[in-house]
């Protein structure tokens, strides 16, 4: 079956969403890159004058582990979105449930 232009745009959107997830959350995967990420974000935040409390490296190992697990989870979701974009007609259910989970996580 030939795919429509709308389906191709949706497939590309899902693909680039997966790429964004990987690129944006990969720094949270290990402590060294997390420290660099936090320093960079804090420097940019101070530079543009957004205010708020400074972003510091977590002192509690449990918090560090949870941040690392979040990074790993979102990177895996990004990989799954890329795989789903390869056969979007049969794997669109994953994109739907991923969106629902993001909305629930935001509300939580």
N, C-alpha and C positions, 0 to 999 in steps of 0.2 A: 504494500500500500504506500502510495506517495504521501509525503507529509506536507502540510500546509505551511505557508510563511509564518503564521501565528505560532504554530507548533515549533518551528525552527527558532523563532525569537525566544520562546519560552525555554527551549533546550539550551540556547546560548546563555540566557539569564541564569538558569540553574547551574550551568558549568562555571560561569564567572562568580556566582555566589559561593560555590565550593572553593574556588581559588582564593577569594577574599577571606573565607573562614580560615584557610590554611595560613595565608600570609599574616593576617591580623593576630591570630592566636598562637602561632608557633613560638613567639618569644616567651609565652607563659609556660612552656613545657619543661624547661630546666632552670635551676636557680640562677645561673650566670646570666642567661639572657633575660630572665625576669628582672634582675637587678638593673641591667642596662636599660630595659624597657621602662621601668619605673623612674629612673633618673632622667631619661629622655623626655618622658611625658611630663614630669614635674618641671623640667627646664622650659619646655614649650609653654606649659600652663603659666609659669611665672612670667615668661617673656611676653605673652599676649595679654597678661593681666586678668585672667579669668577668676582669680581668687580661690578660695577654698583652702582646706588644710593640705599640707605637703604630702606627697605620696612617698611613703617610706617602705623599706624592705621589711616584711613581716618577721618579728622576733620569735613568734610561736611556731614551732615545727609543724603543728597541726594545720595552721593557716597556710603555711607554705605548701604542704602536701595537697590541700584542697585546691589551691590556685593551680598547682601543677596538674592535678586531675582534671580540672575544668579545661585547661589548655589542651590536654590529650584528648578529652571528649570532643571538643569542638573541632580539632584537627581531624579526628576520625569522621565526624559528621561531614566535614568538608570533602574528605575523600569519598564518602558515600554519595554526596551530591554530585561529584564528578562522575562516578560510576552510573548514577541514576540518569544523568544527562545523556549518556551514550545510548540508552534505550528508553527514552522518556515516555513513550506510550505505555510500556509495561511497568515502569517504575515510578510513575507520577504519584502513587500513593505515599511513597517515602517522603517526597517533597511536601505533600499535604500535611502529614503527621509531624514532620520537622517544624513546619510553620506553627502548628497548633501548640507544640511543646514550647516553642519560643514565646508565644503569647502567654501561656500559663506561667512560664518562668518569669516573665516580666511582671505579671500580676502578683506573683508570689513575692 
